[in-house]
Amino acid sequence: MSLQDILVFVDESEQCLGLAIELAKRSDAHLIGLAVTSPVQVPEFSTFSMDFYPQDLIKHQWEAAQERGKRLRKDFEERTAGDGVSSEWRGVEPLTPAAVLEAVALHARYADVVMIGQPDPDHPEMGLASDFPGQVAVTSGRPVLAVPQAAHLQPIGRRVLVAWNASREATRAVHDALPLLRSAQEVRVLGLTDKGGGQAGESPDAGIIAHLTRHGVPAHAEQGVLENHRVGDAILSSAADFGADLLVMGIYGHARMREVILGGASRRILLGMTLPVLVAH
């Protein structure tokens, strides 16, 4: 099993597109560039109330969206052609933030993995949620490779940390990441133990290590210590100590509203990620 098609959400993130091109070239995969431009840049704007919105402002925003779409497409096509990557371009124009999520999720269902840059507060025109990559993973049913704004343009997947708690979501993430895990130089499977000796999740026992080894993955177990029940911080700290260039984990194992209220590990990592993170739900 290998990556055959990669969908990249094209925006102003140079890092995300650069890594997508590198991964497509390395995997000999087809790269699909998807840009979403919204003519009306007003969060939760309804079609009904649009009748009362200044027409000259609507025209200005529509023209700005068209220019942005042309600019993104030109950059995508020039960069993929220069690297000899098989590629295609898609552009959609939903009117609301909710429609943006649905549009990306729909296209994601026809790709092996989706690459999305961390939402940039300097470009709020799309009204995207701060955990937009996670929302796409939940809505689409496909793995999402989220790329932080500060990511370095270098190959990913050489040193991979897998956050393991034996949950359905973690299992799905590991399976979806297999094409990358097989080509890694080193893979560590992380389990966490709190200071009192209790388990935050299942220990990365011989079962998951043996399973990965049978798939040709150079996996080793690591047991981490959980400080003050801050799972997200512990995972990011372990990734930094290991020198990982990719983190693999399941997200939103609890109810979505509970994650929002408690500020769960999923959101903590998506908001504060310091390396690319492949997430699945």
C-alpha positions as CSV (number, residue, x, y, z in Angstrom):
1,M,0.0,0.0,0.0
2,S,1.3,3.4,-1.0
3,L,0.0,6.9,-1.4
4,Q,-1.6,7.3,-4.8
5,D,-3.3,10.7,-4.5
6,I,-2.8,13.6,-2.1
7,L,-5.2,16.5,-1.7
8,V,-3.6,19.8,-0.5
9,F,-5.7,22.7,0.7
10,V,-4.0,25.6,-1.0
11,D,-3.8,28.9,0.8
12,E,-1.0,31.3,1.7
13,S,0.9,28.6,3.5
14,E,4.2,28.2,1.6
15,Q,5.2,25.4,4.0
16,C,2.2,23.2,3.4
17,L,2.4,23.3,-0.4
18,G,6.1,22.8,-0.3
19,L,5.8,19.7,1.8
20,A,2.9,18.4,-0.3
21,I,4.9,18.7,-3.4
22,E,7.9,16.9,-1.7
23,L,5.7,14.1,-0.5
24,A,3.9,13.6,-3.8
25,K,7.2,13.5,-5.7
26,R,8.7,11.0,-3.2
27,S,5.6,8.8,-3.3
28,D,5.1,9.2,-7.1
29,A,1.5,10.3,-6.1
30,H,-0.9,12.5,-8.0
31,L,-1.3,15.9,-6.2
32,I,-4.6,17.7,-6.2
33,G,-4.6,21.4,-5.3
34,L,-7.9,22.6,-3.8
35,A,-8.5,26.3,-3.2
36,V,-11.6,27.6,-1.5
37,T,-12.5,31.2,-2.1
38,S,-15.5,33.0,-0.6
39,P,-16.9,36.0,-2.4
40,V,-18.4,37.3,0.9
41,Q,-16.0,37.4,3.8
42,V,-18.5,37.7,6.6
43,P,-18.7,34.8,9.2
44,E,-22.1,33.1,9.4
45,F,-23.4,35.3,6.6
46,S,-26.7,34.1,5.3
47,T,-28.0,34.2,1.8
48,F,-31.2,35.9,3.0
49,S,-29.4,38.8,4.7
50,M,-27.1,39.2,1.7
51,D,-29.9,41.2,0.1
52,F,-29.3,43.9,2.6
53,Y,-25.5,43.9,2.3
54,P,-24.0,46.8,0.2
55,Q,-23.8,45.7,-3.4
56,D,-20.5,47.5,-4.0
57,L,-18.9,45.8,-1.1
58,I,-20.1,42.4,-2.4
59,K,-18.6,43.2,-5.8
60,H,-15.3,44.2,-4.3
61,Q,-15.1,41.1,-2.2
62,W,-16.0,38.9,-5.1
63,E,-13.3,40.5,-7.3
64,A,-10.7,40.1,-4.5
65,A,-11.7,36.4,-4.1
66,Q,-11.3,35.8,-7.9
67,E,-7.8,37.5,-7.9
68,R,-6.8,35.4,-4.9
69,G,-7.9,32.2,-6.6
70,K,-6.0,33.0,-9.8
71,R,-2.9,33.8,-7.8
72,L,-3.0,30.6,-5.8
73,R,-3.6,28.6,-8.9
74,K,-0.7,30.2,-10.8
75,D,1.6,29.5,-7.9
76,F,0.4,25.8,-7.6
77,E,0.7,25.1,-11.3
78,E,4.2,26.7,-11.6
79,R,5.6,24.9,-8.6
80,T,4.2,21.5,-9.5
81,A,5.3,21.8,-13.1
82,G,8.8,22.8,-12.0
83,D,9.1,19.7,-9.9
84,G,7.6,17.4,-12.5
85,V,4.7,16.3,-10.2
86,S,1.5,14.9,-11.7
87,S,-1.2,17.4,-10.6
88,E,-4.5,18.9,-11.1
89,W,-6.3,22.1,-9.9
90,R,-9.7,22.4,-8.3
91,G,-11.4,25.6,-7.1
92,V,-14.7,26.0,-5.2
93,E,-16.6,29.1,-4.0
94,P,-18.8,28.3,-0.9
95,L,-20.5,31.3,0.8
96,T,-20.2,30.4,4.5
97,P,-17.5,28.9,6.8
98,A,-19.7,25.8,7.3
99,A,-19.8,25.3,3.5
100,V,-16.0,25.6,3.4
101,L,-15.7,22.6,5.7
102,E,-18.2,20.6,3.7
103,A,-16.5,21.4,0.4
104,V,-13.0,20.4,1.6
105,A,-14.4,17.2,3.3
106,L,-16.2,16.2,0.0
107,H,-13.0,16.4,-2.0
108,A,-11.0,14.8,0.8
109,R,-13.0,11.6,0.4
110,Y,-11.4,10.9,-2.9
111,A,-7.8,11.1,-1.7
112,D,-5.5,9.0,0.4
113,V,-4.5,11.9,2.6
114,V,-5.3,15.6,2.9
115,M,-2.6,18.2,3.7
116,I,-3.8,21.4,5.4
117,G,-1.7,24.3,6.8
118,Q,-2.4,25.5,10.3
119,P,-5.0,28.4,10.0
120,D,-3.2,31.7,9.9
121,P,-4.7,34.5,12.0
122,D,-3.2,37.0,9.5
123,H,-5.5,35.6,6.8
124,P,-8.9,35.4,8.5
125,E,-11.0,35.9,5.3
126,M,-12.2,32.3,5.2
127,G,-13.4,32.3,8.8
128,L,-11.8,29.0,9.5
129,A,-11.7,27.5,13.0
130,S,-8.4,27.2,14.7
131,D,-8.7,23.4,14.6
132,F,-9.9,23.3,11.0
133,P,-7.6,20.3,10.1
134,G,-9.2,18.3,12.8
135,Q,-12.6,19.2,11.7
136,V,-11.8,18.0,8.2
137,A,-10.6,14.7,9.6
138,V,-13.8,14.2,11.6
139,T,-16.1,15.2,8.8
140,S,-14.4,13.5,5.8
141,G,-13.3,10.2,7.4
142,R,-9.9,10.7,5.8
143,P,-6.5,11.2,7.5
144,V,-5.3,14.8,7.6
145,L,-1.7,15.9,7.7
146,A,-1.7,19.2,9.4
147,V,1.3,21.5,8.8
148,P,2.3,24.2,11.3
149,Q,3.0,27.7,10.1
150,A,6.6,27.4,11.3
151,A,7.3,24.1,9.6
152,H,10.7,23.7,7.8
153,L,10.6,22.7,4.2
154,Q,12.3,19.3,4.6
155,P,11.2,15.7,4.0
156,I,8.8,14.4,6.7
157,G,8.4,10.9,8.0
158,R,12.0,10.0,8.8
159,R,11.6,10.1,12.5
160,V,8.0,9.5,13.5
161,L,6.3,9.6,16.9
162,V,3.0,7.6,17.3
163,A,0.8,8.7,20.2
164,W,-0.8,5.4,21.2
165,N,-3.7,4.7,23.6
166,A,-5.2,1.7,22.0
167,S,-8.3,3.6,21.0
168,R,-10.3,3.3,17.8
169,E,-9.0,6.7,16.7
170,A,-5.4,5.9,17.4
171,T,-5.7,2.5,15.5
172,R,-7.2,4.3,12.5
173,A,-4.4,6.9,12.5
174,V,-1.7,4.2,12.6
175,H,-3.3,2.3,9.8
176,D,-3.7,5.4,7.6
177,A,-0.1,6.4,8.3
178,L,1.4,3.0,7.2
179,P,2.7,4.3,3.8
180,L,4.7,6.9,5.7
181,L,5.7,4.6,8.6
182,R,7.1,1.9,6.3
183,S,9.6,4.4,4.8
184,A,10.6,5.9,8.2
185,Q,14.1,5.5,9.6
186,E,12.8,5.2,13.2
187,V,9.3,5.1,14.7
188,R,8.6,5.4,18.4
189,V,5.2,4.4,19.8
190,L,4.5,6.5,22.9
191,G,2.4,5.5,25.9
192,L,1.9,7.8,28.9
193,T,1.9,7.1,32.6
194,D,0.9,9.6,35.3
195,K,3.1,10.3,38.3
196,G,1.0,8.1,40.5
197,G,1.7,5.1,38.3
198,G,-1.7,5.0,36.6
199,Q,-2.0,4.7,32.8
200,A,-3.3,7.6,30.8
201,G,-4.0,5.1,28.1
202,E,-2.9,1.5,27.2
203,S,0.8,0.9,27.4
204,P,2.5,0.5,23.9
205,D,2.9,-3.2,24.6
206,A,4.3,-5.9,22.4
207,G,1.0,-6.1,20.4
208,I,1.2,-2.8,18.5
209,I,5.0,-3.1,18.1
210,A,4.7,-6.6,16.7
211,H,1.8,-5.5,14.4
212,L,3.9,-2.6,13.0
213,T,7.0,-4.8,12.7
214,R,5.1,-7.3,10.5
215,H,4.3,-4.4,8.3
216,G,7.9,-3.5,7.9
217,V,7.9,-0.6,10.3
218,P,11.0,0.0,12.5
219,A,9.0,0.6,15.6
220,H,10.1,0.8,19.3
221,A,8.0,1.4,22.4
222,E,8.5,4.5,24.7
223,Q,6.8,5.1,28.0
224,G,6.4,8.8,28.9
225,V,5.4,10.5,32.2
226,L,2.3,12.6,32.3
227,E,2.5,15.9,34.1
228,N,-0.7,17.3,35.6
229,H,-2.8,15.3,33.1
230,R,-1.7,17.6,30.2
231,V,-1.6,14.9,27.6
232,G,-1.1,17.3,24.6
233,D,1.9,19.0,26.3
234,A,3.4,15.6,27.1
235,I,3.1,14.4,23.5
236,L,4.6,17.5,22.0
237,S,7.5,17.4,24.6
238,S,8.2,13.7,23.7
239,A,8.2,14.6,20.0
240,A,10.7,17.4,20.6
241,D,13.0,15.2,22.7
242,F,12.9,12.5,20.0
243,G,13.6,15.0,17.2
244,A,10.5,13.8,15.4
245,D,9.6,15.3,12.0
246,L,6.1,13.8,12.1
247,L,3.5,13.0,14.8
248,V,0.7,10.4,14.2
249,M,-2.3,10.4,16.5
250,G,-6.0,9.8,16.7
251,I,-8.2,12.8,17.6
252,Y,-11.5,13.6,19.3
253,G,-12.0,10.3,21.0
254,H,-14.6,12.0,23.3
255,A,-17.7,13.9,22.3
256,R,-16.8,17.0,20.2
257,M,-18.5,19.4,22.7
258,R,-16.6,17.8,25.6
259,E,-13.3,18.4,23.7
260,V,-14.2,22.1,23.2
261,I,-15.2,22.6,26.8
262,L,-12.2,20.8,28.3
263,G,-9.7,22.1,25.8
264,G,-8.7,18.4,25.1
265,A,-5.4,17.1,23.9
266,S,-6.6,17.1,20.3
267,R,-7.2,20.9,20.2
268,R,-4.0,21.5,22.3
269,I,-1.9,19.8,19.7
270,L,-3.6,21.3,16.6
271,L,-3.3,24.8,18.1
272,G,0.2,24.5,19.4
273,M,1.8,21.9,17.0
274,T,5.5,22.4,16.4
275,L,5.8,19.7,13.7
276,P,3.5,18.2,11.1
277,V,0.8,16.0,12.6
278,L,-1.1,13.2,10.8
279,V,-4.5,12.9,12.5
280,A,-7.4,10.6,12.0
281,H,-10.8,10.0,13.6
